[in-house]
């Protein structure tokens, strides 16, 4: 075999190897593109081909309470039903509404329904007056005063204007000196009112329940506003109840080190972005010079940013030992957070969040 023949074979071998590598890269690229497209459009394709459905079947099971507030439209109600796992998807319920010959009207209030109902079963349940809980208001943890009033108005059939007027007279409820807002003082729970309950009476019951809880937990009157302020941040930041104590410890560690708290929930509240459902804060919100923004001002915000529940208050009163300075949610579906002691560890955790968001672009990122 001469040298030319050996060189030709080597070149041929290299060309074959390069061709194989290019083919593999193309196949890998196609696979990656296919995975990306399927992650975004797979559900729609599966439904169009009849492989899956966006609706549950049957009447459901268990018991779930959903609240319809004044002014909510079909899309709002559909989203609430999906969030509570009453229906499989908001699209299934909203599409059913659009198919009705007449416009469907919903009466504000609290309704007993079931988990994992078909869209038709859910619609029938919400149209059945027997499922409406008369004069009952269900207040989840973490709602603001404004959101709480909407729920009380819907559940207790008290005009929203009457409730709003009742919250303006903060001094009427016997709160500690210096408290100028009921934010944080309307305890989240289920309340059953009488038919003739007034707005002031309803608000007084929510406030007195919060005071009773603080008394049971041994919180002195002069410490209550600070405790509720910290607990409201824990409630909005914590994600999972089991992480509440760690969040409370981060707050204490940052305060002890004279650091800015830098809690997005406070910046969003002060700027009026707390209800948009996004984990991200805008640059405008982070930079706005308002007394709640802990990116601008050291120490606690001016006051509570929401109404915390018992778990958040308990976490503030008994935070665990630890040297965490940072935390970030890395899974917005489960609420899982990573707690870190160094900036480097925190940046790595933020990378986990970014990866999760890239894979789940429609989950609040």
N, C-alpha and C positions, 0 to 999 in steps of 0.2 A: 504493500500500500504506500503510495507516494504522499508527500507532504500536502499537495494540493487537495487530494482526496480526503485526508484527515481534516484539513481546515474546513472544507465544504461541509463535511458531516457535523463538525462542531457548530458551524453557523446555522445549519439546518436544525440541529438540536436546540440551539438558543432560540430560534424563531418559533419552534414548537412550544418551548417552555413559556416564552413571552405570550404566545397566543392563548395558552392554557390560563396563564395568570390574568390576561385581559378578560377572558370568558368568565373566570371565577369572579373577578371584580364586577363585571356587568351583572352577573347573576346575583351577587351580593347586593349591588345597588338596587336591582329590581325587587329583591326580597325586602330590603329596607323600605323602599318606596311603597311596596305592597302592604307592609306592616303599618306604615304611617297612614296610608289611605284607609285601611281596614279599621284602624283605631278611631278614625273620624267618621267614616261612612258605613262601617260594618253593620251597625244596628239597623240602619235604614235599608241596606241591601237584604239583610236577613228577613226583615219584615216584609219587604216587597216580594221576596221569593216564597214567603209563607213558612220559613224555617222557624221564626220566632214571632211573638206578638208583643205589642207594647201595653197590653191590658191583662189584668188578672181575670180569672174566671170565678163565678159564684158569688156568694153572699159575704164571704170573709169570715173572720173569727175574732174572738176576744172583744175588747172594748177600747175605743180611742175617742177622745174628745177633741173636736176641732172648733175653732172660733171664727165666725164671720163678722167682720167689723163694718161699720157704716162706710159706704163709698167703695168697697171692694167690688171689682168686676170679675167676670168669669175667669180671666187669666190669673188673677190674684188667688182666687179660690182653688183653681186647678193646681197652682204651685204649692199652696199650703197642704193640699191633699197628698201630693206626691211626697213632700217633705215628711209628713207624718206616716207615710207608707200605707195610706188608706187606698190609694190607687197606685198602679205600677208606674205610670208616667202622667205628667201634666197634659201632654199632647192628647192622650187617649180621652181624658175627661173633657178637655176644651173642644176637641173635634166633635164629641157627642153633643155638647151644648150648641155648636153651630148647626148641627143636623136637625135640631128641634124646630117644628113648624112655627112655634111662637117663642118670643124671647123669654128666657127663664129668669124669674126674679127670686132673689135669696133674701130672707129676713135675717138681719143681724142677730147674733146670739151664739150660745154654746150648744153644740150638737153631739149626741152620743151616736157614734158610728162604729164600724169594725175595721180591723186591719186587713189589708190585701183583698179589697172588694173589687168587683168589676166596676168599670166606669158607670154603667147603667145602675148597678145596685147602689153605688155611692150617690148618684143623682137622686134616685128614689128616696134614699134615706134622708137627704138634706131637704127634700120637699115634703117629708112627712112631719107634721107638727108634733107628733108624739115623741119625736127624737130631740126636740128642742128643750133644753134645760132652763126652765123659767127662773129668772132672777138669780142666775148663777154666773159668777165671773171667775174665770180661770186665768191666773196671772203667772206666766213662767218666769224663771229667774233671768236676770239680765236685761229686762225691759226698762226703758226710760220712763219718766213720768208721762210724757206725751203718749207713748205707746200703751202704757198702763191705763190711762184714761179711756183710750179707744176700746180696750178690752172690757173695762167696767161698763162703759156705755152700752156696748153690744150685749153683754151678758145680763146686766141688771135692768136694762131698758130705762136708763137714766140719761137725760139729754147731755150731750158732750159739753155744751156751753155751761150747764149747771155745775158739772164736775170741774171744768176749767176755772170757773169763778171760785169754787171752793178751795182750790190749790193756791190761789193768790194770797189768801190770808194765812200765811205760814204761822204767825204768832198764835193763832187760835188752837194749835195742837200741842202746846206745852213742850216744845222742843228746846234744847239747850240754847243759851244766849249766843248770838252770832249766826245761827242757822237761818239762812234767808231763802232756802229752796227746799221743796219736799223730795228732790232727787235723792234716791237712796233710802228714803224713809217709808216707802210704800211696799210692805213686805209681800213677796211673791207667794201666793197660795191660792186655794180654791175658796171662794166666798159665796155664801148663800144669803141673799138679802130678802127683805120683805118687799111686797109690791109697792108700798108707799115710802120706801127708803129715799131720803133726799141725797143730793150730791155731797153735801157737807158731812152727813152721817156715814156715807160710804167711805169717804176719804178718811174720816176719823177712825173707822174700823181698821183700815189698812195701816195707818200710822200706829195705832195702839197695839196692833199685832207685832209690828216691828219693835216697839219699845218693850213689849213682853218678852220677845225672843232675846233681846239684848240683856234684859234683867236676868233671864234664866242662865245666860252665859256669863254673867258677872261683869258686864261692861259698865264702868262708872259713867254717869251722865256727861262729865267733861271730856271723856274719851270717845264718845259715840260717833261724832262726826268724822274723826280721823279713822276710826275702825271701819266705818261704812265706806269711806273714801277708798281705803286700801282694798276692802272686800269687793267693791264695785270693779276695781281694776282686775283683781283676781278672777272675778266672774266673767269678765269680757275677754280676758287674755288666756284663761286656763285651758280651754279646749276640753280636757278630760278631768273629771272630778278628782281622780287620783293624783293629778298633777297640781291641783290647787295649792297644797302646802308648799311645794317647791317654788311656785310663782311667788307666794307670799314671802318666802325666804329671799328670793332675788330682790324683791322690793326693799326688804330690810337691809340687805347687804349693800345695795346701791345708796340708800339713805345714809348708812353708817360711814360710807366712804366719800360722802359729799359728791356723788356722781349724779348726773342727770338721769332720771328714771327712764326716759326715752321709751315710753309705752305708746304704741301706735293708737291704742284705743282712746287715750286721752287727747291726742292730736285730732283724731277723727271726730270725737265728741265736740271739742271746742270749735271745730270748723264746720260742724253740721254734716259730716260725712259718715256718721256712725251707723246709718241704716242701709247702706248700699250693699252690704254683704261681701265686700272685698277684703282680703287680708292685707292688701297693699294700701298705703297712704299716699296721697298726691304730694308733690313737692310743696304746693301751696299750703296744704294742711300742716305739714311738718314745720313750715317756717312761720306760720301765722302766730302773731304775738297776742294770744289770748290767755287768760289765767288758768286754763285747764291743760295747756300744751306743755307736757313734760319734756319735749325736745328743746324748748326755749327756756323754761324756768326750772330751777332746781327745787327739790322737795316735792311734796304732794301737790296735786292740782287743787284748785279753789275749793272743790267739794266733790261728792260722789258723781260718777258718770252714768250710773244705772242703779237699779234696785237689786242688791245682792241677796242670795239665799243663805240658808243656814250653813251649808257646806263651805261657802266662801268666807263667811264670817269666822267659822271655826278654824279655817286654815290660817287666817290672819292672827288669831289669838294663840295658835300653837304651831308656828312654823317649825319644820325640822332643822336639825343642825346641818350645815352645808356651806360651801364657799362658792356656790354658783353666782355668776354675775350676768350671764346671758341665757336666753332661751329663745327658741323659734319652733313653730309648728312645722313638721316635716311631712305630715299627711293630713290634709284638710278634711278628708272624709272621716277618718277615725279620731282626729284631734290630737294625735300623737305629737309630742314635743321632745326636743333634745335640749338638755341643760348643759351649759359649758362654763368653765372657769377661766378660759383664755380666749382672746380675740381669734387666734388661729383655729381653735376648736369650733368657735361660733361660725367662722367663715365656712368651715367644712360642712356644718349643719345647714347653713343657708344653701350650699350647693345641693344638699339632699332635697331641700324644698324646691329648688329650681328644676331638678330632675323630675320630681313628682309632678310639678306644674306642667312641664313639657309633655308628660305622658297623660295628664288629665286636664286639658286646657279649659274645660267647661265646668270645673269644680270649685269656682271661687277665686281662681288665680287672676 
